[in-house]
Amino acid sequence: MSDDVIIGIEGPVARIRFNRPEKKNALTYAMQAKILAFLDEAEADDDVRVVVFDSSGADFCSGHDLSEVGGGLSEVDAEGNRRRASQRKRLNADRQYIGFFRRIFEFSKPTVAIVRGYCLGAGLYMAESVDYLIADDSARMGHPEQRYGLSGAAYLQLWEIMTLGARRARELLLLGEIWDAATAREYGLINRVVPAAELEQAAAAVLDKITRLPRDGVAVGKASTLNCYDALGMLSQFLMGPVYHTLSTNMRWEPDEQNFLKIKSKDGVSSLNKKRSEFYKD
């Protein structure tokens, strides 16, 4: 478990590398906890000027590990009967979960993501939370998890509306399609796209420029940026997100609709992904 995310500080650069290539770097709660602790360390280290999110293998992050999803939607009462979890319990869980992305979003130093392959769901939330994103032409970005019944209840929905525009943000969440690197760049999710063979060198050049800035400069610059986000009302998404996510995961499926929790419970994650693609005719 400890190797699922590799962390370290190299002079002015703090590095976070997702290291589950066999799972397309799907995020787990344990990985989140380790990243949060490391962010505290990097923030306290005066020599660190930038934090980099990177990955092993062909993909950045395919989303949260589906084997962990849905576990908090039910509970066992004092008599041993299983019942739906309370709204207060689920709201608290959602607040904790969105707190992970908020920590990245509000980090006091510049943050950079180096993206290749799939960058989906929770992976895209992380990518949206950083200051600068460079990708190669294999990048694929989207929120296909919205097809599990959310259809627009996204944690960073306000950021997406302000970045993409209302129409494209609604498209991203309503259709749950995956955009290629060129499309994501055109729409504003990516700062720069380069060929795969040039990604590491191009990313290193970006980091070199950032680390040459003075410590006070990067601190004041980030504080100013966050103040602007707050003035625009963007930070309110971290209050809204848990409420709407809790509501959207407390829904009723009709007989002609795809109940993803039921499929996952009965047939497992692999079957769930296959049936989702078949149902939406990908």
For each residue, the residues with C-beta under 8 A, 3 or more apart:
1: 4 30
2: 34
3: 6 19
4: 1 18 19 20 28 30 31 34
5: 16 17 18 19 31 34 35
6: 3 15 16 17 19 56
7: 14 15 16 17 34 35 38
8: 14 15
9: 13 14 15 41 42 45 47 48
10: 13 14 15
11: 47 211
12: 47 48 49 50 211
13: 9 10 48 49 50 51 52 207 211
14: 7 8 9 10 38 41 42 45 48 50 51 52
15: 6 7 8 9 10 51 52 54
16: 5 6 7 35 38 51 52 53 54
17: 5 6 7 53 54 55 56
18: 4 5 25 27 31 53 54 55 56 60 61
19: 3 4 5 6 25 55 56
20: 4 23 24 25 26 56
21: 24 25 55 56 57 58 59
22: 57
23: 20 26 62 65
24: 20 21 57 58 59 61 62 117 118
25: 18 19 20 21 55 56 57 59 60 61 62 123
26: 20 23 61 62 63 64 65 66
27: 18 31 32 61 63 64 65 122 123 126
28: 4 31 32 64 65 68
29: 32 33 68
30: 1 4 33 34
31: 4 5 18 27 28 34 35
32: 27 28 29 35 36 100
33: 29 30 36 37
34: 2 4 5 7 30 31 37 38
35: 5 7 16 31 32 38 39 100
36: 32 33 39 40 100 103
37: 33 34 40 41
38: 7 14 16 34 35 41 42
39: 35 36 42 43 51 103 104 107
40: 36 37 43 44
41: 9 14 37 38 44 45
42: 9 14 38 39 45 48 51 109
43: 39 40 48 107 108 109
44: 40 41
45: 9 14 41 42 48
46: 215
47: 9 11 12
48: 9 12 13 14 42 43 45 51 109
49: 12 13 109 110 210 211 213 215 218
50: 12 13 14 109 110 111 112 207 210 211 218
51: 13 14 15 16 39 42 48 107 109 110 111 112
52: 13 14 15 16 111 112 113 114 203 207
53: 16 17 18 60 111 112 113 114 126 127 130
54: 15 16 17 18 113 114
55: 17 18 19 21 25 59 60 61 114 115 116 117
56: 6 17 18 19 20 21 25
57: 21 22 24 25 117
58: 21 24 116 117 138
59: 21 24 25 55 62 116 117 118 119
60: 18 25 53 55 113 114 115 116 117 118 119 123 127 139
61: 18 24 25 26 27 55 118 119 120 121 122 123 126
62: 23 24 25 26 59 118 120 121 123
63: 26 27 66 120 121 122 123 124 144 145
64: 26 27 28 68 69 121 122 145
65: 23 26 27 28 68 69
66: 26 63 69 264 269 272 273
67: 269
68: 28 29 64 65 71
69: 64 65 66 264
70: 73 261 264 265
71: 68
72: 85 89 90 93
73: 70 84 85 90 249 250 261
74: 82 83 84 85
75: 82 83 84 85 86 89
76: 80 81 82 83
77: 80 81 82 83
78:
79:
80: 76 77
81: 76 77
82: 74 75 76 77
83: 74 75 76 77
84: 73 74 75 250
85: 72 73 74 75 89 90
86: 75 89 90
87: 90 91 246 250
88: 91 92
89: 72 75 85 86 92 93
90: 72 73 85 86 87 93 94 246 249 250
91: 87 88 94 95 242 243 246
92: 88 89 95 96
93: 72 89 90 96 97
94: 90 91 97 98 241 242 243 245 246
95: 91 92 98 99 242
96: 92 93 99 100
97: 93 94 100 155 242
98: 94 95 101 102 155 238 241 242 245
99: 95 96 102 103 238
100: 32 35 36 96 97 103 104
101: 98 104 105 125 126 129 155 156 238
102: 98 99 105 106 129 238
103: 36 39 99 100 106 107
104: 39 100 101 107 111 126 129 130
105: 101 102 129 156 159 238
106: 102 103 226 235
107: 39 43 51 103 104 111 222
108: 43 219 222 223
109: 42 43 48 49 50 51 218 219 222
110: 49 50 51 131 132 210 218 221 222
111: 50 51 52 53 104 107 129 130 131 132
112: 50 51 52 53 130 131 132 133 134 203 206 207 210
113: 52 53 54 60 126 127 130 132 133 134
114: 52 53 54 55 60 134 135 199 200 203
115: 55 60 119 127 133 134 135 136 139 141 190
116: 55 58 59 60 135 136 138 139 196 199
117: 24 55 57 58 59 60 138 139 140
118: 24 59 60 61 62 123 140 178
119: 59 60 61 115 123 124 127 135 139 140 141
120: 61 62 63 123 124 140 141 142 143 144 145 178
121: 61 62 63 64 124 125 143 144 145
122: 27 61 63 64 125 126
123: 25 27 60 61 62 63 118 119 120 126 127
124: 63 119 120 121 127 128 141 142 143 189
125: 101 121 122 128 129 155 156
126: 27 53 61 101 104 113 122 123 129 130
127: 53 60 113 115 119 123 124 130 133 141 189
128: 124 125 156 159 160 163 189
129: 101 102 104 105 111 125 126 156
130: 53 104 111 112 113 126 127 133
131: 110 111 112 222 225
132: 110 111 112 113 191 206 210
133: 112 113 115 127 130 189 190 191 192
134: 112 113 114 115 190 191 192 193 194 199 202 203 206
135: 114 115 116 119 139 181 184 185 190 192 193 194 199
136: 115 116 139 181 193 194 195 196 198 199
137: 181 182 193 194 195 196
138: 58 116 117 181 196
139: 60 115 116 117 119 135 136 180 181 184 190 193
140: 117 118 119 120 178 179 180 181
141: 115 119 120 124 127 178 179 181 184 189 190
142: 120 124 172 176 177 178 179
143: 120 121 124 146 154 172 173 176
144: 63 120 121 147 176 177 178 276
145: 63 64 120 121 148 150 176
146: 143 150 151 152 154 173 174 176
147: 144 150 151 176 276 279 280
148: 145 260 276
149: 248 249 251 253 260
150: 145 146 147 153 154 173 245 248 249
151: 146 147 173 174 248
152: 146 157 170 173 174
153: 150 157 241 244 245 247 248
154: 143 146 150 157 160 173 241
155: 97 98 101 125 237 238 241 242 245
156: 101 105 125 128 129 159 160 237 241
157: 152 153 154 160 161 169 173 237 240 241
158: 161 162 233 234 236 237 240
159: 105 128 156 162 163 234 237
160: 128 154 156 157 163 164 169 172 173
161: 157 158 164 165 166 169
162: 158 159 232 234
163: 128 159 160 169 188 189
164: 160 161 168 169 172 187 188 189
165: 161 168 169
166: 161 169 170
167: 170 171
168: 164 165 171 172 187
169: 157 160 161 163 164 165 166 172 173
170: 152 166 167 173 174
171: 167 168 174 175 177
172: 142 143 160 164 168 169 175 177 179
173: 143 146 150 151 152 154 157 160 169 170 176
174: 146 151 152 170 171
175: 171 172
176: 142 143 144 145 146 147 173 280
177: 142 144 171 172
178: 118 120 140 141 142 144
179: 140 141 142 172 183 184 187 189
180: 139 140 183 184
181: 135 136 137 138 139 140 141 184 185 190 193
182: 137 185 186 193
183: 179 180 186 187
184: 135 139 141 179 180 181 187 189 190
185: 135 181 182 188 189 190 191 192 193
186: 182 183
187: 164 168 179 183 184
188: 163 164 185
189: 124 127 128 133 141 163 164 179 184 185
190: 115 133 134 135 139 141 181 184 185 193
191: 132 133 134 185
192: 133 134 135 185 202 206
193: 134 135 136 137 139 181 182 185 190
194: 134 135 136 137 198 199 202
195: 136 137 198 199
196: 116 136 137 138 199
197:
198: 136 194 195 201 202
199: 114 116 134 135 136 194 195 196 202 203
200: 114 203 204
201: 198 204 205
202: 134 192 194 198 199 205 206
203: 52 112 114 134 199 200 206 207
204: 200 201 207 208
205: 201 202 208 209
206: 112 132 134 192 202 203 209 210
207: 13 50 52 112 203 204 210 211
208: 204 205 211 212
209: 205 206 212 213
210: 49 50 110 112 132 206 207 213 218
211: 11 12 13 49 50 207 208
212: 208 209
213: 49 209 210 217 218 221
214: 217 218
215: 46 49 218 219
216: 219 220
217: 213 214 220 221
218: 49 50 109 110 210 213 214 215 221 222
219: 108 109 215 216 222 223
220: 216 217 223 224
221: 110 213 217 218 224 225
222: 107 108 109 110 131 218 219 225 226
223: 108 219 220 226 227
224: 220 221 227 228
225: 131 221 222 228 229
226: 106 222 223 229 230 235
227: 223 224 230 231
228: 224 225 231 232
229: 225 226 232 234 235
230: 226 227 233 234 235
231: 227 228
232: 162 228 229
233: 158 230 236
234: 158 159 162 229 230 237
235: 106 226 229 230 238
236: 158 233 239 240
237: 155 156 157 158 159 234 240 241
238: 98 99 101 102 105 155 235 241
239: 236 242 243
240: 157 158 236 237 243 244
241: 94 98 153 154 155 156 157 237 238 244 245
242: 91 94 95 97 98 155 239 245 246
243: 91 94 239 240 246 247
244: 153 240 241 247 248
245: 94 98 150 153 155 241 242 248 249
246: 87 90 91 94 242 243 249 250
247: 153 243 244 250 251
248: 149 150 151 153 244 245 251
249: 73 90 149 150 245 246
250: 73 84 87 90 246 247
251: 149 247 248
252:
253: 149 257 258 259 262
254: 257
255:
256:
257: 253 254
258: 253 263 275 276 279
259: 253 262 263
260: 148 149 263 264 272 276
261: 70 73 264 265
262: 253 259 265 266
263: 258 259 260 266 267 271 272 275
264: 66 69 70 260 261 267 268 269 272
265: 70 261 262
266: 262 263
267: 263 264 271 272 275
268: 264 271 272
269: 66 67 264 272 273
270: 273 274
271: 263 267 268 274 275
272: 66 260 263 264 267 268 269 275 276
273: 66 269 270 276 277
274: 270 271 277 278
275: 258 263 267 271 272 278 279
276: 144 147 148 258 260 272 273 279 280
277: 273 274 280 282
278: 274 275 281 282
279: 147 258 275 276
280: 147 176 276 277
281: 278
282: 277 278
